[in-house]
Amino acid sequence: MARYSWIRRRLVRFAQVGRARRLLLLEAVVWLALARLALVAMPFRVIARRSGAFIAPGDAAVKDVLGATPSPDEQEVAREVGWAVTRAARYVPFKAVCLPQALAARRMLKRRGIASVLHFGAIPGDGADRRLEAHAWLDTAGVEVTGYPVARNFTEVGCFV
């Protein structure tokens, strides 16, 4: 019974959001599902080829995208896309962590003609298992879209522009 009241509360809150934000949330759910499906079904090299040019973090192309001065409208769109993706990721019935969120937001921004940079970082594992921790985050000129705040101990290893 508690589950039904939780679902009902979420649907009521969804109905209270403005029409534009509802559509943005639905688009985010679709892109999150596609990103998750791609990550499960395809090798990463295929996804990487479709994500843009992979470059070193200090490359001039990154500075060109991040240093560009976007219009206030573009900044607002980027903030709204980030809000929609991170909000939708909380409620989808599949795992939508940093990489699917970054991929979904990148596609949504690209559809709107806004350039973005998809960053990849890692922390070498310590201890017996030596497992690598990885994180992905997305930003555009002046706007942190998804994956923020990034922990200081992550070292950026590359990015897509």
PyMOL CGO cylinders between C-alpha atoms (Angstrom):
from pymol import cmd
from pymol.cgo import CYLINDER

trace = [
    CYLINDER, 0.00, 0.00, 0.00, 2.86, 2.38, 0.79, 0.3, 1, 1, 1, 1, 1, 1,
    CYLINDER, 2.86, 2.38, 0.79, 4.24, 1.84, -2.70, 0.3, 1, 1, 1, 1, 1, 1,
    CYLINDER, 4.24, 1.84, -2.70, 1.00, 3.06, -4.27, 0.3, 1, 1, 1, 1, 1, 1,
    CYLINDER, 1.00, 3.06, -4.27, 1.00, 6.22, -2.19, 0.3, 1, 1, 1, 1, 1, 1,
    CYLINDER, 1.00, 6.22, -2.19, 4.64, 6.84, -3.19, 0.3, 1, 1, 1, 1, 1, 1,
    CYLINDER, 4.64, 6.84, -3.19, 3.73, 6.47, -6.86, 0.3, 1, 1, 1, 1, 1, 1,
    CYLINDER, 3.73, 6.47, -6.86, 0.68, 8.69, -6.45, 0.3, 1, 1, 1, 1, 1, 1,
    CYLINDER, 0.68, 8.69, -6.45, 2.75, 11.42, -4.74, 0.3, 1, 1, 1, 1, 1, 1,
    CYLINDER, 2.75, 11.42, -4.74, 5.29, 11.30, -7.58, 0.3, 1, 1, 1, 1, 1, 1,
    CYLINDER, 5.29, 11.30, -7.58, 2.56, 11.55, -10.23, 0.3, 1, 1, 1, 1, 1, 1,
    CYLINDER, 2.56, 11.55, -10.23, 0.98, 14.50, -8.43, 0.3, 1, 1, 1, 1, 1, 1,
    CYLINDER, 0.98, 14.50, -8.43, 4.36, 16.26, -8.25, 0.3, 1, 1, 1, 1, 1, 1,
    CYLINDER, 4.36, 16.26, -8.25, 4.98, 15.49, -11.93, 0.3, 1, 1, 1, 1, 1, 1,
    CYLINDER, 4.98, 15.49, -11.93, 1.61, 17.05, -12.81, 0.3, 1, 1, 1, 1, 1, 1,
    CYLINDER, 1.61, 17.05, -12.81, 2.50, 20.18, -10.82, 0.3, 1, 1, 1, 1, 1, 1,
    CYLINDER, 2.50, 20.18, -10.82, 5.63, 20.81, -12.89, 0.3, 1, 1, 1, 1, 1, 1,
    CYLINDER, 5.63, 20.81, -12.89, 5.13, 23.11, -15.86, 0.3, 1, 1, 1, 1, 1, 1,
    CYLINDER, 5.13, 23.11, -15.86, 4.49, 21.64, -19.32, 0.3, 1, 1, 1, 1, 1, 1,
    CYLINDER, 4.49, 21.64, -19.32, 7.94, 22.49, -20.68, 0.3, 1, 1, 1, 1, 1, 1,
    CYLINDER, 7.94, 22.49, -20.68, 9.68, 20.82, -17.74, 0.3, 1, 1, 1, 1, 1, 1,
    CYLINDER, 9.68, 20.82, -17.74, 7.43, 17.76, -17.99, 0.3, 1, 1, 1, 1, 1, 1,
    CYLINDER, 7.43, 17.76, -17.99, 8.41, 17.33, -21.63, 0.3, 1, 1, 1, 1, 1, 1,
    CYLINDER, 8.41, 17.33, -21.63, 12.07, 17.82, -20.73, 0.3, 1, 1, 1, 1, 1, 1,
    CYLINDER, 12.07, 17.82, -20.73, 11.78, 15.16, -18.01, 0.3, 1, 1, 1, 1, 1, 1,
    CYLINDER, 11.78, 15.16, -18.01, 10.18, 12.71, -20.44, 0.3, 1, 1, 1, 1, 1, 1,
    CYLINDER, 10.18, 12.71, -20.44, 12.93, 13.39, -22.99, 0.3, 1, 1, 1, 1, 1, 1,
    CYLINDER, 12.93, 13.39, -22.99, 15.53, 12.80, -20.27, 0.3, 1, 1, 1, 1, 1, 1,
    CYLINDER, 15.53, 12.80, -20.27, 13.95, 9.45, -19.39, 0.3, 1, 1, 1, 1, 1, 1,
    CYLINDER, 13.95, 9.45, -19.39, 14.10, 8.37, -23.05, 0.3, 1, 1, 1, 1, 1, 1,
    CYLINDER, 14.10, 8.37, -23.05, 17.75, 9.44, -23.46, 0.3, 1, 1, 1, 1, 1, 1,
    CYLINDER, 17.75, 9.44, -23.46, 18.73, 7.83, -20.15, 0.3, 1, 1, 1, 1, 1, 1,
    CYLINDER, 18.73, 7.83, -20.15, 17.13, 4.56, -21.27, 0.3, 1, 1, 1, 1, 1, 1,
    CYLINDER, 17.13, 4.56, -21.27, 18.90, 4.72, -24.63, 0.3, 1, 1, 1, 1, 1, 1,
    CYLINDER, 18.90, 4.72, -24.63, 22.23, 5.53, -22.97, 0.3, 1, 1, 1, 1, 1, 1,
    CYLINDER, 22.23, 5.53, -22.97, 21.86, 2.65, -20.52, 0.3, 1, 1, 1, 1, 1, 1,
    CYLINDER, 21.86, 2.65, -20.52, 20.85, 0.27, -23.31, 0.3, 1, 1, 1, 1, 1, 1,
    CYLINDER, 20.85, 0.27, -23.31, 23.84, 1.36, -25.40, 0.3, 1, 1, 1, 1, 1, 1,
    CYLINDER, 23.84, 1.36, -25.40, 26.23, 0.85, -22.47, 0.3, 1, 1, 1, 1, 1, 1,
    CYLINDER, 26.23, 0.85, -22.47, 24.87, -2.65, -21.87, 0.3, 1, 1, 1, 1, 1, 1,
    CYLINDER, 24.87, -2.65, -21.87, 24.58, -3.74, -25.50, 0.3, 1, 1, 1, 1, 1, 1,
    CYLINDER, 24.58, -3.74, -25.50, 27.53, -2.11, -27.27, 0.3, 1, 1, 1, 1, 1, 1,
    CYLINDER, 27.53, -2.11, -27.27, 31.28, -2.08, -26.72, 0.3, 1, 1, 1, 1, 1, 1,
    CYLINDER, 31.28, -2.08, -26.72, 32.47, 1.22, -25.33, 0.3, 1, 1, 1, 1, 1, 1,
    CYLINDER, 32.47, 1.22, -25.33, 34.61, 1.91, -28.40, 0.3, 1, 1, 1, 1, 1, 1,
    CYLINDER, 34.61, 1.91, -28.40, 31.42, 2.14, -30.50, 0.3, 1, 1, 1, 1, 1, 1,
    CYLINDER, 31.42, 2.14, -30.50, 29.85, 4.56, -28.03, 0.3, 1, 1, 1, 1, 1, 1,
    CYLINDER, 29.85, 4.56, -28.03, 33.10, 6.54, -27.91, 0.3, 1, 1, 1, 1, 1, 1,
    CYLINDER, 33.10, 6.54, -27.91, 33.21, 6.90, -31.70, 0.3, 1, 1, 1, 1, 1, 1,
    CYLINDER, 33.21, 6.90, -31.70, 29.73, 8.44, -31.61, 0.3, 1, 1, 1, 1, 1, 1,
    CYLINDER, 29.73, 8.44, -31.61, 30.54, 10.74, -28.70, 0.3, 1, 1, 1, 1, 1, 1,
    CYLINDER, 30.54, 10.74, -28.70, 32.90, 13.07, -30.53, 0.3, 1, 1, 1, 1, 1, 1,
    CYLINDER, 32.90, 13.07, -30.53, 36.65, 13.53, -30.61, 0.3, 1, 1, 1, 1, 1, 1,
    CYLINDER, 36.65, 13.53, -30.61, 38.52, 12.06, -27.63, 0.3, 1, 1, 1, 1, 1, 1,
    CYLINDER, 38.52, 12.06, -27.63, 41.24, 14.47, -26.57, 0.3, 1, 1, 1, 1, 1, 1,
    CYLINDER, 41.24, 14.47, -26.57, 43.56, 15.17, -23.67, 0.3, 1, 1, 1, 1, 1, 1,
    CYLINDER, 43.56, 15.17, -23.67, 42.09, 17.30, -20.86, 0.3, 1, 1, 1, 1, 1, 1,
    CYLINDER, 42.09, 17.30, -20.86, 44.43, 20.24, -21.45, 0.3, 1, 1, 1, 1, 1, 1,
    CYLINDER, 44.43, 20.24, -21.45, 43.82, 20.37, -25.22, 0.3, 1, 1, 1, 1, 1, 1,
    CYLINDER, 43.82, 20.37, -25.22, 42.91, 23.71, -26.79, 0.3, 1, 1, 1, 1, 1, 1,
    CYLINDER, 42.91, 23.71, -26.79, 39.61, 22.30, -28.11, 0.3, 1, 1, 1, 1, 1, 1,
    CYLINDER, 39.61, 22.30, -28.11, 38.40, 21.87, -24.53, 0.3, 1, 1, 1, 1, 1, 1,
    CYLINDER, 38.40, 21.87, -24.53, 39.31, 25.46, -23.75, 0.3, 1, 1, 1, 1, 1, 1,
    CYLINDER, 39.31, 25.46, -23.75, 37.48, 26.61, -26.90, 0.3, 1, 1, 1, 1, 1, 1,
    CYLINDER, 37.48, 26.61, -26.90, 34.22, 24.97, -25.78, 0.3, 1, 1, 1, 1, 1, 1,
    CYLINDER, 34.22, 24.97, -25.78, 34.54, 25.85, -22.11, 0.3, 1, 1, 1, 1, 1, 1,
    CYLINDER, 34.54, 25.85, -22.11, 35.90, 29.31, -22.76, 0.3, 1, 1, 1, 1, 1, 1,
    CYLINDER, 35.90, 29.31, -22.76, 33.18, 30.30, -25.21, 0.3, 1, 1, 1, 1, 1, 1,
    CYLINDER, 33.18, 30.30, -25.21, 30.71, 32.79, -23.87, 0.3, 1, 1, 1, 1, 1, 1,
    CYLINDER, 30.71, 32.79, -23.87, 27.25, 31.29, -24.22, 0.3, 1, 1, 1, 1, 1, 1,
    CYLINDER, 27.25, 31.29, -24.22, 24.14, 33.38, -24.33, 0.3, 1, 1, 1, 1, 1, 1,
    CYLINDER, 24.14, 33.38, -24.33, 22.05, 33.54, -21.16, 0.3, 1, 1, 1, 1, 1, 1,
    CYLINDER, 22.05, 33.54, -21.16, 19.43, 31.45, -22.99, 0.3, 1, 1, 1, 1, 1, 1,
    CYLINDER, 19.43, 31.45, -22.99, 21.96, 28.69, -23.72, 0.3, 1, 1, 1, 1, 1, 1,
    CYLINDER, 21.96, 28.69, -23.72, 23.08, 28.72, -20.09, 0.3, 1, 1, 1, 1, 1, 1,
    CYLINDER, 23.08, 28.72, -20.09, 19.48, 28.39, -18.94, 0.3, 1, 1, 1, 1, 1, 1,
    CYLINDER, 19.48, 28.39, -18.94, 18.84, 25.52, -21.36, 0.3, 1, 1, 1, 1, 1, 1,
    CYLINDER, 18.84, 25.52, -21.36, 21.97, 23.75, -20.11, 0.3, 1, 1, 1, 1, 1, 1,
    CYLINDER, 21.97, 23.75, -20.11, 20.84, 24.19, -16.48, 0.3, 1, 1, 1, 1, 1, 1,
    CYLINDER, 20.84, 24.19, -16.48, 17.37, 22.87, -17.31, 0.3, 1, 1, 1, 1, 1, 1,
    CYLINDER, 17.37, 22.87, -17.31, 18.78, 19.85, -19.15, 0.3, 1, 1, 1, 1, 1, 1,
    CYLINDER, 18.78, 19.85, -19.15, 21.04, 19.10, -16.19, 0.3, 1, 1, 1, 1, 1, 1,
    CYLINDER, 21.04, 19.10, -16.19, 18.09, 19.39, -13.82, 0.3, 1, 1, 1, 1, 1, 1,
    CYLINDER, 18.09, 19.39, -13.82, 15.91, 17.12, -15.95, 0.3, 1, 1, 1, 1, 1, 1,
    CYLINDER, 15.91, 17.12, -15.95, 18.56, 14.42, -16.38, 0.3, 1, 1, 1, 1, 1, 1,
    CYLINDER, 18.56, 14.42, -16.38, 19.61, 14.28, -12.74, 0.3, 1, 1, 1, 1, 1, 1,
    CYLINDER, 19.61, 14.28, -12.74, 15.98, 14.35, -11.58, 0.3, 1, 1, 1, 1, 1, 1,
    CYLINDER, 15.98, 14.35, -11.58, 14.86, 11.65, -14.03, 0.3, 1, 1, 1, 1, 1, 1,
    CYLINDER, 14.86, 11.65, -14.03, 17.86, 9.47, -13.11, 0.3, 1, 1, 1, 1, 1, 1,
    CYLINDER, 17.86, 9.47, -13.11, 16.58, 9.22, -9.53, 0.3, 1, 1, 1, 1, 1, 1,
    CYLINDER, 16.58, 9.22, -9.53, 13.33, 7.59, -10.56, 0.3, 1, 1, 1, 1, 1, 1,
    CYLINDER, 13.33, 7.59, -10.56, 13.99, 5.42, -13.60, 0.3, 1, 1, 1, 1, 1, 1,
    CYLINDER, 13.99, 5.42, -13.60, 13.78, 1.66, -12.91, 0.3, 1, 1, 1, 1, 1, 1,
    CYLINDER, 13.78, 1.66, -12.91, 17.36, 1.01, -14.02, 0.3, 1, 1, 1, 1, 1, 1,
    CYLINDER, 17.36, 1.01, -14.02, 20.82, 2.12, -12.97, 0.3, 1, 1, 1, 1, 1, 1,
    CYLINDER, 20.82, 2.12, -12.97, 21.44, 5.62, -14.31, 0.3, 1, 1, 1, 1, 1, 1,
    CYLINDER, 21.44, 5.62, -14.31, 24.71, 6.73, -12.74, 0.3, 1, 1, 1, 1, 1, 1,
    CYLINDER, 24.71, 6.73, -12.74, 27.19, 9.32, -13.97, 0.3, 1, 1, 1, 1, 1, 1,
    CYLINDER, 27.19, 9.32, -13.97, 27.99, 7.97, -17.45, 0.3, 1, 1, 1, 1, 1, 1,
    CYLINDER, 27.99, 7.97, -17.45, 24.41, 7.41, -18.67, 0.3, 1, 1, 1, 1, 1, 1,
    CYLINDER, 24.41, 7.41, -18.67, 23.50, 10.81, -17.25, 0.3, 1, 1, 1, 1, 1, 1,
    CYLINDER, 23.50, 10.81, -17.25, 26.38, 12.52, -19.05, 0.3, 1, 1, 1, 1, 1, 1,
    CYLINDER, 26.38, 12.52, -19.05, 25.60, 10.74, -22.33, 0.3, 1, 1, 1, 1, 1, 1,
    CYLINDER, 25.60, 10.74, -22.33, 21.90, 11.61, -22.11, 0.3, 1, 1, 1, 1, 1, 1,
    CYLINDER, 21.90, 11.61, -22.11, 22.52, 15.26, -21.28, 0.3, 1, 1, 1, 1, 1, 1,
    CYLINDER, 22.52, 15.26, -21.28, 25.12, 15.52, -24.05, 0.3, 1, 1, 1, 1, 1, 1,
    CYLINDER, 25.12, 15.52, -24.05, 22.59, 14.28, -26.61, 0.3, 1, 1, 1, 1, 1, 1,
    CYLINDER, 22.59, 14.28, -26.61, 19.92, 16.63, -25.31, 0.3, 1, 1, 1, 1, 1, 1,
    CYLINDER, 19.92, 16.63, -25.31, 22.27, 19.61, -25.54, 0.3, 1, 1, 1, 1, 1, 1,
    CYLINDER, 22.27, 19.61, -25.54, 23.46, 18.58, -28.99, 0.3, 1, 1, 1, 1, 1, 1,
    CYLINDER, 23.46, 18.58, -28.99, 19.84, 18.50, -30.20, 0.3, 1, 1, 1, 1, 1, 1,
    CYLINDER, 19.84, 18.50, -30.20, 19.59, 22.11, -29.07, 0.3, 1, 1, 1, 1, 1, 1,
    CYLINDER, 19.59, 22.11, -29.07, 22.83, 23.17, -30.77, 0.3, 1, 1, 1, 1, 1, 1,
    CYLINDER, 22.83, 23.17, -30.77, 24.81, 23.61, -27.56, 0.3, 1, 1, 1, 1, 1, 1,
    CYLINDER, 24.81, 23.61, -27.56, 28.38, 22.28, -27.49, 0.3, 1, 1, 1, 1, 1, 1,
    CYLINDER, 28.38, 22.28, -27.49, 29.51, 20.42, -24.38, 0.3, 1, 1, 1, 1, 1, 1,
    CYLINDER, 29.51, 20.42, -24.38, 32.51, 18.57, -23.01, 0.3, 1, 1, 1, 1, 1, 1,
    CYLINDER, 32.51, 18.57, -23.01, 32.18, 15.05, -21.58, 0.3, 1, 1, 1, 1, 1, 1,
    CYLINDER, 32.18, 15.05, -21.58, 34.97, 14.47, -19.06, 0.3, 1, 1, 1, 1, 1, 1,
    CYLINDER, 34.97, 14.47, -19.06, 36.31, 11.16, -17.76, 0.3, 1, 1, 1, 1, 1, 1,
    CYLINDER, 36.31, 11.16, -17.76, 38.24, 10.84, -14.53, 0.3, 1, 1, 1, 1, 1, 1,
    CYLINDER, 38.24, 10.84, -14.53, 39.65, 8.02, -12.46, 0.3, 1, 1, 1, 1, 1, 1,
    CYLINDER, 39.65, 8.02, -12.46, 41.09, 7.19, -9.06, 0.3, 1, 1, 1, 1, 1, 1,
    CYLINDER, 41.09, 7.19, -9.06, 43.50, 4.27, -8.91, 0.3, 1, 1, 1, 1, 1, 1,
    CYLINDER, 43.50, 4.27, -8.91, 42.31, 1.72, -6.39, 0.3, 1, 1, 1, 1, 1, 1,
    CYLINDER, 42.31, 1.72, -6.39, 44.18, 1.22, -3.17, 0.3, 1, 1, 1, 1, 1, 1,
    CYLINDER, 44.18, 1.22, -3.17, 44.08, -1.89, -1.11, 0.3, 1, 1, 1, 1, 1, 1,
    CYLINDER, 44.08, -1.89, -1.11, 44.01, -5.55, -2.03, 0.3, 1, 1, 1, 1, 1, 1,
    CYLINDER, 44.01, -5.55, -2.03, 41.47, -5.43, -4.88, 0.3, 1, 1, 1, 1, 1, 1,
    CYLINDER, 41.47, -5.43, -4.88, 43.10, -2.43, -6.65, 0.3, 1, 1, 1, 1, 1, 1,
    CYLINDER, 43.10, -2.43, -6.65, 39.80, -1.59, -8.36, 0.3, 1, 1, 1, 1, 1, 1,
    CYLINDER, 39.80, -1.59, -8.36, 39.77, 1.59, -10.41, 0.3, 1, 1, 1, 1, 1, 1,
    CYLINDER, 39.77, 1.59, -10.41, 37.07, 4.13, -9.59, 0.3, 1, 1, 1, 1, 1, 1,
    CYLINDER, 37.07, 4.13, -9.59, 35.80, 6.12, -12.55, 0.3, 1, 1, 1, 1, 1, 1,
    CYLINDER, 35.80, 6.12, -12.55, 33.53, 9.11, -12.97, 0.3, 1, 1, 1, 1, 1, 1,
    CYLINDER, 33.53, 9.11, -12.97, 32.04, 11.02, -15.90, 0.3, 1, 1, 1, 1, 1, 1,
    CYLINDER, 32.04, 11.02, -15.90, 30.81, 14.59, -15.84, 0.3, 1, 1, 1, 1, 1, 1,
    CYLINDER, 30.81, 14.59, -15.84, 29.49, 17.01, -18.40, 0.3, 1, 1, 1, 1, 1, 1,
    CYLINDER, 29.49, 17.01, -18.40, 29.78, 20.74, -18.70, 0.3, 1, 1, 1, 1, 1, 1,
    CYLINDER, 29.78, 20.74, -18.70, 29.36, 23.47, -21.21, 0.3, 1, 1, 1, 1, 1, 1,
    CYLINDER, 29.36, 23.47, -21.21, 30.66, 27.00, -21.15, 0.3, 1, 1, 1, 1, 1, 1,
    CYLINDER, 30.66, 27.00, -21.15, 30.00, 28.23, -17.66, 0.3, 1, 1, 1, 1, 1, 1,
    CYLINDER, 30.00, 28.23, -17.66, 27.47, 25.55, -16.68, 0.3, 1, 1, 1, 1, 1, 1,
    CYLINDER, 27.47, 25.55, -16.68, 28.08, 22.33, -14.75, 0.3, 1, 1, 1, 1, 1, 1,
    CYLINDER, 28.08, 22.33, -14.75, 25.46, 20.05, -16.31, 0.3, 1, 1, 1, 1, 1, 1,
    CYLINDER, 25.46, 20.05, -16.31, 25.84, 16.58, -14.73, 0.3, 1, 1, 1, 1, 1, 1,
    CYLINDER, 25.84, 16.58, -14.73, 28.24, 14.74, -12.44, 0.3, 1, 1, 1, 1, 1, 1,
    CYLINDER, 28.24, 14.74, -12.44, 29.07, 17.67, -10.18, 0.3, 1, 1, 1, 1, 1, 1,
    CYLINDER, 29.07, 17.67, -10.18, 30.59, 18.16, -7.71, 0.3, 1, 1, 1, 1, 1, 1,
    CYLINDER, 30.59, 18.16, -7.71, 33.61, 16.14, -8.82, 0.3, 1, 1, 1, 1, 1, 1,
    CYLINDER, 33.61, 16.14, -8.82, 35.73, 14.81, -5.97, 0.3, 1, 1, 1, 1, 1, 1,
    CYLINDER, 35.73, 14.81, -5.97, 39.19, 16.37, -5.82, 0.3, 1, 1, 1, 1, 1, 1,
    CYLINDER, 39.19, 16.37, -5.82, 40.97, 13.05, -5.92, 0.3, 1, 1, 1, 1, 1, 1,
    CYLINDER, 40.97, 13.05, -5.92, 39.68, 12.23, -9.41, 0.3, 1, 1, 1, 1, 1, 1,
    CYLINDER, 39.68, 12.23, -9.41, 42.27, 12.75, -12.10, 0.3, 1, 1, 1, 1, 1, 1,
    CYLINDER, 42.27, 12.75, -12.10, 40.84, 13.69, -15.47, 0.3, 1, 1, 1, 1, 1, 1,
    CYLINDER, 40.84, 13.69, -15.47, 42.13, 11.23, -18.05, 0.3, 1, 1, 1, 1, 1, 1,
    CYLINDER, 42.13, 11.23, -18.05, 40.41, 12.50, -21.16, 0.3, 1, 1, 1, 1, 1, 1,
    CYLINDER, 40.41, 12.50, -21.16, 37.33, 14.09, -22.59, 0.3, 1, 1, 1, 1, 1, 1,
    CYLINDER, 37.33, 14.09, -22.59, 35.08, 14.19, -25.62, 0.3, 1, 1, 1, 1, 1, 1,
    CYLINDER, 35.08, 14.19, -25.62, 34.36, 17.44, -27.47, 0.3, 1, 1, 1, 1, 1, 1,
]
cmd.load_cgo(trace, "trace")
